[in-house]
């Protein structure tokens, strides 16, 4: 080990500036890298005097390995180096200039800032969990508010644990070690017992957020007899946020959220007004981080000439002026960029990404009607109807004459079964523009849903008079008619849509979205070879077009080419792993064509994790569990499907079979009768 002016040099390049902290497994130093312009870094040294040295070594090497594989995430410290010297172990990582949340607990945080905090950390956890890593020590002292960009950073990966994805499921977990890691109050009991899971991190984050809101340490948190948090009237929390936080910290891991995506979906239903994190809002006399930089940068320039110093100061001053100008115009430019990106992602059928962009605008400009309308469009595409309706209402409060928001509000109201309100929304549009095709189409769909077929037909005729060439209008009319009156009644509208697509593609032959949607219409018309060809043409234009891959997989499945279908679904899952549809389609293929029910079950679980209210995934999960003879779990899944669509006969039918297998004959007969009552033909049911 070298020394320079009395300071230690580690690894031949890292000069120790000062000790930052000591923990159970080692010492953390602030240092500077002498080979990269004396840039600051953090060095962790494994303490060889620790009694549990072998466990410490395992965790230390695991932290180095984890950080090495987490370089893509900008809110995790970067890994720089790992080395051994004089029988000691050292880990070098990025220095984060900022404030630890532990030092920001002096006053309670407002609701909107806590929501922003939750969303950021949840995105980090989603990144970790997708590669089967859990942090196991989420708490205020392991989260930093970075000064540079006001982003939250998750630090201290000494406790991370990689799960075996091959054996991990909601029902069974496989662990590589039983070492107890965690901090009392922030770690749930199953983790302290050596059995951590993904939702152990969720528990720690929930406790941290509650502490930010309430100022109460988890050890002093009050719960009622049902394990729910007891909230003080002084806390800035609404009912929805309170229910989300409560579900994050249930003592029983089965009652807790299982996956990060479930929480993000629920959080997106909450409207925030002021979500900006202002670094200077958080002041404390006990900051540890800020003095570190001054100690590194306040070094003498006795070796530099006066000319070089003056030149440096001139350049620095010019850069400062540029930064000030950029910072001044930034709030005006950023929303325009986010709006462009959001609409671009909607055009590409990527509503999840679009939602993030529109949310960025709302964070900066809470009264931007276009952002709220875009947020509504993204939520509508994701099937999250209450959130979409709330967003459209907000857009219309700001801009009452936004006709697109009014029409889309009408669409949501129809999907929610509020047909009279939907009619009123479309009528408002038509009072201002009697030739609005979307309004006439929406009005016809609402009439059709109300059983007023004559009025619906008149509205659809009006669409044909004004713009018969818009394929998506006829496509939507066809879907609604099919749901209400069956495929035969919908066929003329799908034929209209197909003709419109043919004309459109003559003018726009390089549009993969149009080729994909044409394929779906052909699929509805049972013209499967032509549908497959249409999906293939879309993929010739864009080989990674997600929806075309899904459509191609479905067509290959229908035509019996199961191996090729699985390849298409697997490719789609790589392109968009967070979409529920690909996992559902893959599960159906694995169950029905390959009879691989265990693998199918894993796919259905992934679909449900991404969209918990998706009825078909629950139904087929129940069927797969039944095939595996896991009857109690099958019954629970079918009951969930029944809860989502109580008038659908199929959950009742399969439930009858499961109850019969459990020997519950009377309940089985009751469920069987209910299925028949709801319209399932008796010959379609099998009774033992």
TAMOTA-V791678 format. One record per pair of residues at least 6 apart in sequence whose C-alpha atoms are under 6 Angstrom apart, sorted by the first residue. I is the first residue (numbers start at 0). GAP is how many residues later the second one is. If there is no record, write none. Layout:
i = {I:I}
gap = {GAP:GAP}
This chain:
i = {0:1:1:2:7:7:8:12:12:13:13:14:14:15:16:16:17:17:18:19:19:20:20:24:24:25:25:25:26:26:27:27:28:28:29:30:30:30:31:31:31:31:32:40:40:40:41:41:41:42:42:43:43:44:44:45:58:59:62:62:66:67:70:74:75:75:76:77:77:78:79:79:80:81:81:82:96:96:97:97:97:97:98:98:99:99:99:100:100:100:100:101:101:107:107:107:107:108:108:110:110:111:111:111:112:115:125:131:131:132:132:133:133:134:135:135:135:135:136:137:137:138:141:142:142:142:143:143:144:144:166:167:177:178:179:179:184:184:185:185:186:189:198:201:202:202:205:205:205:210:213:221:222:222:227:228:246:247:247:249:260:268:272:274:334:337:341:341:341:344:345:350:354:354:357:357:368:368:371:371:372:372:372:375:375:375:378:379:391:391:402:405:406:406:409:409:412:413:418:422:425:436:439:443:443:443:446:447:468:470:470:470:473:473:474:477:477:477:480:481:511:514:514:515:515:515:518:518:518:521:522:531:531:534:534:545:548:548:552:552:552:555:556:568:579:579:582:582:583:583:586:586:586:589:589:590:590:596:600:603:603:614:617:617:618:618:621:621:621:624:625:637:641:648:648:648:651:651:652:652:655:655:655:658:659}
gap = {9:6:7:6:7:8:6:20:21:18:19:16:17:15:13:14:11:12:10:8:9:6:7:22:31:19:20:21:17:18:15:16:13:14:12:9:10:11:6:7:8:9:6:52:53:54:50:51:53:48:49:46:47:44:45:43:99:98:94:95:12:11:7:78:77:78:17:15:16:14:12:13:11:8:9:7:49:50:47:48:49:191:45:46:41:43:44:39:40:42:43:38:39:104:105:106:107:103:104:125:126:160:162:163:162:159:134:30:31:28:29:26:27:25:23:24:46:65:45:66:67:69:13:10:11:12:8:9:6:7:7:6:16:15:12:14:33:34:18:21:17:6:59:46:45:46:39:42:43:6:21:8:6:7:18:17:9:8:9:6:349:118:93:88:26:19:12:15:16:9:8:27:20:23:13:17:26:29:19:23:19:22:32:12:15:16:9:8:13:17:26:19:19:32:12:15:9:8:27:20:13:26:19:12:15:16:9:8:31:26:29:30:19:23:22:12:15:16:9:8:26:19:23:19:22:32:12:15:16:9:8:20:23:13:17:26:19:23:12:15:16:9:8:17:27:30:20:24:20:23:13:16:17:6:10:6:9:27:20:13:17:26:19:23:19:22:12:15:16:9:8:13:9:26:29:31:19:23:19:22:12:15:16:9:8}
